[in-house]
């Protein structure tokens, strides 16, 4: 009933099934005793360019790696990604950000 309520069991299942299977090193950052609401991680990719891509055929997408520019680039990227999710057609603007 509350849009802001977090189903922790469902979130953990999602992390186990999707995120940790693709990026197992993230488990340490989210489940270590030192982790908290902010772990101090900066979302930079190795090559410095963001990643905006479809991860699997179950509908998991990633839109990350903007670093400090996420506040400026994130909203526009999310708009293009939302279009992709809705239509199933990758916008040409996102093709340069695929990592697969």
DRENKE-710184 format. One record per residue: residue in three letters; x, y, z of N, C-alpha, C, O in turn. Coordinates in steps of 0.05 Angstrom, whole numbers, plus 32768, in hexadecimal, padded with zeros to 4 digits. Atoms other than C-alpha are relative to their C-alpha. Example, Ala and Ser with C-alpha at 12.3 -4.5 7.8 and 13.67 -1.06 7.14 Angstrom:
2
ALA80127FE8800080F67FA6809C80128018800080278018800DSER7FF07FE87FFF81117FEB808F7FF18016800E7FFB802C8012
END
This chain:
100
UNK80107FE880008000800080008011801980008008802E7FF7UNK7FEE7FE97FFE803B802E800C80157FFE7FE980257FEC7FE9UNK7FEE800180178062803E7FCC801E80018009802F7FFA7FF9UNK7FE57FFD7FF780A0804B7FF6800A7FE9801180207FE9801BUNK7FF980187FF080A08009801C80127FEE7FF0800D7FE87FD8UNK7FED8012800D80DA7FDC800B7FFC7FE3800A7FFD7FDE8022UNK8002801C7FF980CE7F918009801C7FF5800080277FED7FEBUNK7FE480087FFE81127F7C802380047FE47FF680197FDE7FEAUNK7FFD801C800A81067F32801480017FFF7FE280127FF27FD6UNK80007FFF801D80F57F417FCC8019800D7FF5802480047FE1UNK7FE77FF2800981307F717FC580187FED800280287FEC7FF0UNK7FEA80137FFC81607F3C7FE17FFF7FEA7FEA80137FE37FDFUNK80038014801581447F087FB08009800B7FE580167FFD7FD6UNK7FF87FF48019814D7F387F77801E80037FFE802B7FFE7FEAUNK7FE37FFD800081947F487F8B800E7FE57FFC80217FE37FEDUNK7FF4801A800281A57EFE7F937FFD7FF57FE380107FEA7FD8UNK8006800D801A81847EE87F51800D80107FE9801880037FD7UNK7FF87FF0801781987F227F24801B800D8004802E80077FF6UNK7FE97FEF7FFE81CC7F527F3D80197FF18008802E7FF37FFAUNK7FE8800E7FF781FC7F257F6380097FEA7FEC80217FE37FECUNK7FF78014801381FB7EF07F2D800F800D7FE9802080007FDCUNK7FF27FF2801682127F247EFA8019800E800B802E800F7FFDUNK7FEA7FF17FF4823F7F4D7F2980047FF6801C7FFC8004802FUNK7FFD800C7FE582527F207F64800F80118014800B800E802CUNK7FF07FF07FEE82837F527F817FEF8015800F7FF880208023UNK80127FED7FF282497F807F937FF67FF6801A7FEF8006802CUNK800B800B7FE782327F507FC9800F800B801880038012802CUNK7FF07FF67FEA826C7F667FF57FF8801C80087FF780238020UNK80067FE47FFA82587FAF7FF07FE58003800D7FE18016801DUNK801B7FFE7FF5820F7FA380027FFB7FF080197FE87FF58028UNK800580127FE982167F6D803680168000801480167FEF8027UNK7FEB7FFF7FEC82557F7F805C7FF7800F80187FE580208017UNK80087FF17FE782517F9880A48004801E7FFD7FF7802E800BUNK7FFB7FE48003826C7FDB808C7FEC800E7FEE7FEB80277FEDUNK80137FF4801382357FE680597FEA800E800F7FE280078025UNK80157FF17FF481FF801880677FEF800C7FEA7FEF80017FD3UNK80117FF5801581CF804480428010800E7FEA800680127FD4UNK7FEE7FF58015820A8063801D801B7FF4800580277FF8801AUNK7FE6800D7FFD8249803B80128017800F7FF5802E80077FF8UNK7FEA7FF0800A827180717FF1800A7FF87FE4801F80007FDBUNK7FF88009801B8274804F7FAD7FF880157FEB7FE280207FEDUNK80067FEE80168277807A7F6F7FFB7FEE7FE7800C7FDD7FE1UNK8007801180168256805B7F32800E80067FE68001800C7FD2UNK7FF17FFC8018828E80647F0080057FE57FF380097FD18001UNK7FF98019800E829A802F7ECB801E80017FFA802B80157FFCUNK7FE48002800582DF80177EB9800980137FE9801E801F7FEBUNK7FF87FEF801682E0803C7E777FF7801D80027FFC802D7FF1UNK80097FE47FFB82C0807B7E947FE680077FF27FDB801C7FF8UNK80197FFA800D828280767E687FE97FF1800E7FEE7FDB8018UNK8016800E7FF3823E80647E857FF87FE77FF07FFE7FE47FD9UNK800B8018800C821D80217E777FE2800280017FD680068016UNK801D8000800281D580217E5E7FFA7FE97FEE7FFD7FEB7FD5UNK80038018801081C27FDC7E477FEC7FED800C7FE57FF08024UNK801180157FF681937FA27E4D80127FE9800980247FE07FFAUNK7FEF80147FF481B27F6D7E7A7FF77FE47FF880087FD37FF2UNK8009801B800781867F317E6C7FE480017FF37FD880177FF0UNK801A8001800D81467F1A7E4B7FE8800180137FD18001800BUNK80157FFE7FEC811F7F1E7E8C7FF7801C80067FE580218016UNK80077FE47FFC811C7F697E8880118010801380088026801CUNK7FEE7FF17FEF81577F7F7EB2801180127FEF801F80097FDCUNK7FF07FEC800E81787FBF7E998013800D8014800E800D802CUNK7FEE7FF17FEF81B37FE67EB48004801B7FF48006801E7FDBUNK7FFC7FE4800881BC80317EB18012800C8016800880178029UNK7FEE7FF97FEA81FA80417ED9801B80097FF5802080087FDCUNK7FE57FF98008824280597ED78004801D7FF9801780247FEBUNK7FFE7FE38007823680A47ED18013800F8012801B8025800CUNK7FEE7FF27FED826280B57F0D7FF2801A800A7FDA801A800FUNK800A7FE77FF6825A80FD7F227FEE800E7FEC7FE180227FF3UNK80117FF380148235810E7EE27FE47FF57FFF7FD37FFD7FEFUNK801B800D800081F880E37EF37FEA801480057FD480107FFBUNK80157FEC7FFA81D2811F7F0E7FF8800F7FE77FE280187FE5UNK80067FF1801981D7813F7EC97FF77FED7FEA7FE47FF37FDBUNK80068013801681D581027E9B7FEA7FEC80067FDE7FE17FF4UNK801380157FF881A880D37EC37FE480047FF67FD87FF17FECUNK801C7FFD8008816480F27EB57FFB7FFB7FE27FE87FED7FDBUNK80038005801D816D80F37E6980047FE47FF87FF67FD87FE8UNK7FFA801C8006818B80AE7E687FE87FEF80097FE17FDC7FFCUNK8017800F7FF6815180947E927FE880037FEE7FD87FF07FEAUNK80167FFB8013812080B37E6180037FED7FE77FF07FE17FDFUNK7FFB801280168140808D7E277FFD7FE380087FF27FD37FF9UNK8002801C7FF78145804D7E507FE27FF980047FDA7FE37FFDUNK801D80057FFC80FB80537E637FF27FFA7FE57FE17FE97FE3UNK800B8004801B80EA80587E1980077FE47FF77FF67FD67FEBUNK7FF7801A8008811380197E0C7FF07FEA800E7FE77FD78002UNK800F80137FF080F17FF37E457FE37FFE7FF67FD87FE87FF3UNK801C7FFF800880AC80087E2D7FFC7FF57FE47FE97FE57FDFUNK80058008801C80B57FFC7DE2800F7FE77FF880087FDA7FE4UNK7FEF8017800780EA7FC57DE1801480087FEA80237FF67FE0UNK7FEE7FF7801581127FEF7DAE80158013800D800E80278019UNK7FEA7FF07FF48156800A7DC48002801B7FF08006801A7FD7UNK7FFD7FE6800D815980557DB4801D80027FF580307FF98002UNK7FE57FFE800D819480647D85801380108012802B800B8012UNK7FEF7FF07FEE81AD80967DBA800E7FEF801580227FF88020UNK7FF480117FEB81BD805C7DE980137FEB7FF580217FDD8004UNK7FF08015800C81E2802F7DB8801E80028008802B7FED800BUNK7FE47FFD7FF88226804C7DCB80067FF8801C801D7FF58024UNK7FFC80077FE4821B80397E147FFC7FE380067FFD7FDB801EUNK8003801D7FFC82117FEE7E0A801B7FF58007802F7FFD7FFBUNK7FE7800C7FF882467FC47E2B80027FE27FF980167FD67FFFUNK7FFF801D800682347F7E7E12800D7FFC7FE5800F7FE57FDC
END
